[in-house]
């Protein structure tokens, strides 16, 4: 028997699941952001561009004014790939060694705590660092207290290695009823020693609160075609889905009344019905906690999941789909089925579903929208 050499390029795809990535949808969604603001756009591409692939997403978003991410090695990789925009490290540097690399690759660094200020003090070089100072305006995650901002700015402004400073904050509830008013008041009241560029708005604030746009906006989830709002769909916002997670039915069976489905038998058929097994499970990134009734498309028609999601499979209701057979296409989310709708049914958010896509899921497509 011949043995496959797994060191070579994989030629066979043993499972039908794949994530179709529409790069032109990324370009379109960036234009939606562009039309909503006159500010410069810092496209957030952390977490491998929310699961879409760092380099391919950056290429599709090349018209952005900057990119924001976390990993300094990924930032250096973007520079070496030819991207010349501002590249911002959202958590800044973690050692003085990072500072040298940031200077070498011309990376902007967020400074959000006194330890980073001390590292900057220990950095001996001159005149080539871009710094973003983060103020904690009420989210209480990262950032200096408002009363500390004037002293921090004075200190960093006087540092010989710093050539440019931007002041930033992050909103906790721009997508919710609480809104941004309280945090915006705190940020606008900051006592700064001089006029400098400012950045506040995430996707939700960019779309809903023009007063927050300032000099830089930082869209994330909207670029990938998902709505940041629970009550407004991506389609209503003019956004297009970038990732469509697709698979196939691999088994069809008939259930009698009283028969159960999956681990724990949490779904029980009340009457005779048809069900299908789909090649997709929580090891692919589908949420294990998605309950019976989570929406799914089979051959383009809406139906529901049944029972518990397994590691590699899930079950769907085919009772109203008599033409569905083994091999019929399944859309788990994306085109025709908004990812935020699936997330809502599963009690989570679209960010988690997109970012949790497993490496074993093949990415395909990279096509132009119709």
C-alpha positions in Angstrom: 0.0 0.0 0.0 1.3 3.4 -0.9 1.9 5.8 1.9 1.0 9.5 1.6 3.9 11.9 2.2 2.3 14.6 4.4 5.4 16.9 4.0 4.4 17.5 0.4 1.5 19.7 -0.7 -1.8 18.2 0.2 -3.6 17.1 -2.9 -6.7 15.5 -1.4 -9.4 17.0 0.7 -10.9 14.2 2.8 -13.7 16.4 4.3 -16.0 18.8 2.4 -15.9 21.6 4.9 -14.3 24.8 3.8 -14.3 28.6 4.5 -14.9 30.6 1.3 -13.2 34.0 1.6 -14.5 36.8 -0.6 -11.8 39.4 -0.7 -13.8 41.9 -2.7 -16.3 42.0 0.2 -13.5 43.2 2.4 -12.7 45.9 -0.1 -16.4 46.8 -0.2 -16.8 47.0 3.6 -13.7 49.2 3.8 -15.5 51.6 1.4 -18.6 51.5 3.6 -16.3 52.7 6.5 -14.7 55.3 4.2 -18.0 56.8 3.2 -19.0 57.1 6.9 -16.0 59.2 8.0 -13.4 61.7 6.9 -10.9 60.3 9.5 -8.0 58.1 8.6 -8.9 54.4 8.8 -6.9 52.0 11.0 -8.1 48.6 9.9 -8.0 46.1 12.7 -6.5 42.8 11.5 -5.6 41.2 14.8 -6.3 37.5 15.4 -5.2 36.6 11.9 -7.7 39.2 10.6 -10.5 37.8 12.7 -9.8 34.4 11.3 -9.7 35.4 7.6 -5.9 35.2 7.1 -3.5 38.1 7.9 -1.7 38.6 4.6 -4.7 38.1 2.3 -6.9 40.4 4.4 -4.2 43.1 4.5 -3.9 42.8 0.7 -7.6 43.3 0.3 -7.5 46.2 2.8 -4.5 47.9 1.2 -6.4 51.1 0.7 -6.6 51.6 4.5 -4.4 54.2 6.1 -3.1 51.8 8.7 -3.3 48.4 10.3 -3.8 47.5 13.9 -2.8 44.1 15.4 -1.1 42.6 18.5 1.9 40.5 17.5 5.1 42.3 16.7 6.3 39.4 14.5 3.2 39.7 12.4 3.7 43.4 12.1 7.3 42.9 10.9 5.9 40.3 8.4 3.6 42.9 7.0 6.4 45.4 6.6 8.6 42.7 4.8 5.6 42.0 2.6 5.7 45.6 1.4 3.0 47.3 3.4 4.0 50.9 4.1 1.0 52.2 6.1 1.1 52.9 9.8 1.1 49.6 11.7 0.0 49.9 15.3 0.7 47.3 18.0 -2.5 47.5 20.1 -1.0 46.2 23.3 2.3 47.9 22.6 5.7 46.4 23.5 6.5 43.9 26.2 10.3 44.4 26.5 13.0 46.8 25.5 13.9 44.3 22.8 10.5 44.9 21.3 11.3 48.6 21.2 14.3 48.0 19.0 12.3 45.9 16.6 9.5 48.5 16.5 12.0 51.1 15.6 13.6 48.9 12.9 10.2 48.2 11.3 8.7 51.6 12.0 5.9 50.3 14.1 3.6 52.5 16.2 3.2 51.3 19.8 0.4 51.8 22.3 1.6 52.7 25.8 -1.0 51.9 28.4 0.9 51.4 31.7 3.8 52.7 33.8 5.9 49.6 33.1 6.0 50.5 29.4 7.0 54.1 30.3 9.9 52.7 32.3 10.9 50.5 29.3 10.8 53.5 27.1 13.0 55.4 29.6 15.6 52.6 29.3 15.6 52.8 25.5 18.7 54.7 24.4 18.0 55.5 20.8 16.6 58.7 19.4 13.9 60.1 17.2 12.1 57.2 15.4 9.2 55.9 17.5 5.5 56.5 17.0 3.6 56.3 20.3 -0.1 56.0 21.0 -1.0 56.9 24.6 -4.1 55.0 25.8 -6.4 56.7 28.3 -8.8 54.7 30.4 -12.0 56.7 29.9 -14.2 54.1 31.6 -13.7 50.6 30.2 -11.2 49.8 32.9 -9.2 47.3 30.9 -6.1 49.1 29.6 -5.0 52.7 29.8 -3.8 55.4 32.2 -6.3 57.1 34.6 -7.4 60.5 33.2 -5.7 62.4 35.9 -2.3 60.8 35.0 -2.5 61.6 31.3 -1.0 65.1 31.4 2.2 63.9 33.2 2.5 60.8 31.0 2.2 63.0 27.9 4.8 65.5 29.1 7.2 62.7 29.9 6.8 60.9 26.6 6.8 64.1 24.6 10.2 64.9 26.1 11.7 61.5 25.3 14.4 61.8 22.5 13.2 58.5 20.9 9.6 59.7 20.3 8.8 61.5 17.1 5.0 61.4 17.1 2.2 61.0 19.7 -1.5 60.0 19.3 -4.0 59.9 22.1 -6.5 57.1 22.2 -9.2 55.4 24.2 -11.6 52.5 23.6 -15.4 52.4 24.1 -17.1 49.7 26.2 -20.7 50.2 25.0 -20.7 51.9 21.6 -22.9 49.0 20.4 -25.3 49.2 23.3 -27.9 51.5 24.8 -25.4 53.0 27.2 -23.6 54.5 24.2 -20.5 56.6 24.4 -21.5 59.9 26.1 -19.9 59.3 29.5 -16.6 58.0 28.1 -16.5 60.7 25.4 -16.9 63.4 28.0 -14.0 62.0 30.0 -11.8 61.8 26.9 -12.7 65.3 25.7 -11.9 66.7 29.1 -8.4 65.3 29.2 -5.9 68.0 30.0 -3.3 67.7 27.2 -0.2 69.8 26.9 -0.7 70.3 23.2 -2.9 69.4 20.2 -2.3 65.9 19.0 -4.0 63.3 16.9 -6.7 61.4 18.6 -8.4 58.0 18.1 -11.6 56.7 19.7 -14.0 55.0 17.4 -14.4 51.2 16.9 -16.8 49.8 14.3 -19.9 50.7 16.3 -18.9 54.2 17.1 -17.7 54.8 13.5 -21.2 53.9 12.3 -23.3 55.5 15.0 -21.4 58.4 16.6 -19.7 60.9 14.2 -18.6 63.0 17.1 -16.1 60.2 18.0 -14.3 60.0 14.7 -11.5 62.5 15.5 -8.3 61.8 13.5 -8.2 58.0 13.3 -11.0 55.4 13.4 -10.4 51.7 14.2 -13.0 49.5 12.4 -12.8 45.8 13.0 -15.8 43.5 12.9 -17.6 45.6 10.2 -14.8 45.1 7.8 -15.5 41.3 7.9 -19.1 41.8 7.1 -20.8 41.5 10.5 -22.8 44.0 12.3 -21.6 45.4 15.6 -25.2 46.0 16.6 -27.7 43.4 18.0 -30.6 45.3 16.5 -29.3 46.2 13.0 -28.2 43.6 10.5 -25.1 43.8 8.4 -27.2 44.0 5.3 -29.0 47.0 6.6 -25.6 48.6 7.1 -24.6 47.9 3.6 -22.0 45.3 4.6 -21.1 42.1 2.8 -20.1 38.8 4.5 -16.4 38.0 3.8 -16.3 34.4 5.2 -18.9 31.7 4.2 -18.4 28.5 6.1 -19.7 25.6 3.9 -19.9 21.9 4.2 -22.1 19.0 3.0 -24.6 16.4 4.2 -22.7 13.1 4.6 -25.5 11.0 5.9 -29.3 11.0 5.8 -31.7 8.9 8.0 -35.3 8.6 9.0 -36.3 8.9 12.7 -39.3 7.4 14.3 -41.3 9.3 16.9 -39.5 9.0 20.2 -36.0 8.4 18.8 -33.2 10.7 19.9 -30.3 12.5 18.3 -26.7 12.9 19.3 -24.8 12.8 22.5 -27.1 12.7 25.5 -30.1 12.4 23.3 -31.1 16.0 24.0 -33.3 16.2 20.9 -36.2 13.7 20.7 -38.4 13.4 17.6 -42.0 14.1 18.3 -43.1 12.5 15.1 -41.4 10.7 12.1 -38.8 12.9 10.5 -35.7 13.1 8.2 -32.4 14.3 9.5 -29.0 14.8 8.0 -25.5 14.7 9.4 -23.1 17.5 8.4 -19.3 17.3 8.3 -18.8 20.2 10.7 -18.3 20.2 14.5 -16.7 22.1 17.3 -13.2 21.0 16.3 -13.8 23.0 13.1 -14.8 26.0 15.2 -18.6 25.6 15.2 -19.9 26.5 18.7 -20.5 23.4 20.7 -23.0 25.2 22.8 -25.2 26.0 19.8 -28.7 24.6 20.8 -31.3 22.8 18.8 -32.9 25.4 16.4 -29.7 27.2 15.4 -30.2 28.3 11.8 -28.4 26.6 8.9 -28.9 26.5 5.2 -29.2 23.2 3.3 -29.1 23.5 -0.5 -29.8 27.2 0.0 -32.9 26.6 2.2 -33.2 27.5 5.8 -33.5 24.8 8.4 -32.2 24.1 12.0 -29.7 22.1 13.9 -30.8 19.3 16.1 -29.2 18.1 19.4 -25.7 18.6 20.6 -22.8 19.6 18.3 -20.2 16.8 18.2 -16.4 17.2 17.6 -16.7 16.6 13.9 -20.4 16.5 13.0 -23.7 18.1 13.7 -27.3 17.1 12.8 -29.8 19.1 10.9 -33.6 18.8 10.3 -34.5 17.7 6.7 -38.2 17.2 7.3 -39.2 20.1 5.0 -36.4 19.4 2.5 -37.3 16.2 0.7 -34.7 16.8 -2.0 -31.8 17.0 0.4 -29.4 14.1 0.1 -25.9 13.1 1.0 -23.7 15.6 -0.8 -26.2 18.5 -0.6 -24.4 21.7 0.3 -24.7 23.3 3.7 -24.0 26.9 4.8 -23.1 27.2 8.4 -22.8 31.0 8.2 -21.9 33.7 5.7 -23.6 34.3 2.3 -27.4 34.0 2.9 -27.0 33.4 6.6 -25.5 36.2 8.7 -22.8 35.1 11.1 -24.3 37.3 13.8 -27.6 35.4 13.5 -25.9 32.1 14.2 -23.9 33.7 17.0 -27.0 35.1 18.6 -28.7 31.7 18.5 -25.6 30.2 20.1 -25.5 32.8 22.8 -22.2 34.3 21.7 -20.9 37.0 19.3 -19.8 36.9 15.7 -16.3 37.9 16.7 -15.9 34.5 18.5 -17.2 32.4 15.6 -15.0 34.0 13.1 -11.9 34.0 15.2 -12.5 30.4 16.4 -12.3 28.9 12.9 -9.9 25.9 13.2 -6.7 25.6 11.2 -7.9 22.3 9.8 -10.7 24.1 7.9 -9.5 24.7 4.3 -9.8 28.3 3.1 -10.8 28.7 -0.5 -12.3 31.2 -2.9 -10.7 34.6 -2.5 -13.2 35.6 -5.2 -14.8 38.8 -6.4 -18.4 39.5 -5.3 -21.1 39.4 -7.9 
